[in-house]
Amino acid sequence: MIVALLKIYAPTPHIEPKRVVFEITEREAIEDITTTADFIKEIKGMGFKFAIDDFGSGYSSFLYLKYLPVDFLKIDGEFIKKHEEFSH
């Protein structure tokens, strides 16, 4: 449904796809990785950007990134905090 709406509204001069980033959490992304990858490819094919949010909060594996063509990776804050504690 989202893709259908984007196809209707995105071609307007008020929306610049390259300035819009869609996000999905890591947990949601890997529930059905094939469907997620297809969805991301379709959205990116329209010129939009895509990000995985909260990476490192669940079943993190860099292997997933091989199959998910995202533009941005947002690292989970708790993951960063834990590493900062160890470095002090």
Secondary structure in CASP SS format (residue, H / E / C, confidence):
PFRMAT SS
TARGET T0000
AUTHOR 0000-0000-0000
METHOD secondary structure of the structure
MODEL  1
M C 1.00
I H 1.00
V H 1.00
A H 1.00
L H 1.00
L H 1.00
K H 1.00
I H 1.00
Y H 1.00
A C 1.00
P C 1.00
T C 1.00
P C 1.00
H C 1.00
I C 1.00
E C 1.00
P H 1.00
K H 1.00
R H 1.00
V C 1.00
V E 1.00
F E 1.00
E E 1.00
I E 1.00
T E 1.00
E H 1.00
R H 1.00
E H 1.00
A H 1.00
I H 1.00
E H 1.00
D C 1.00
I H 1.00
T H 1.00
T H 1.00
T H 1.00
A H 1.00
D H 1.00
F H 1.00
I H 1.00
K H 1.00
E H 1.00
I H 1.00
K H 1.00
G H 1.00
M C 1.00
G C 1.00
F C 1.00
K E 1.00
F E 1.00
A E 1.00
I E 1.00
D E 1.00
D E 1.00
F E 1.00
G C 1.00
S C 1.00
G C 1.00
Y C 1.00
S C 1.00
S C 1.00
F H 1.00
L H 1.00
Y H 1.00
L H 1.00
K H 1.00
Y H 1.00
L C 1.00
P C 1.00
V C 1.00
D C 1.00
F E 1.00
L E 1.00
K E 1.00
I E 1.00
D C 1.00
G H 1.00
E H 1.00
F H 1.00
I H 1.00
K H 1.00
K H 1.00
H H 1.00
E H 1.00
E H 1.00
F H 1.00
S H 1.00
H C 1.00
END
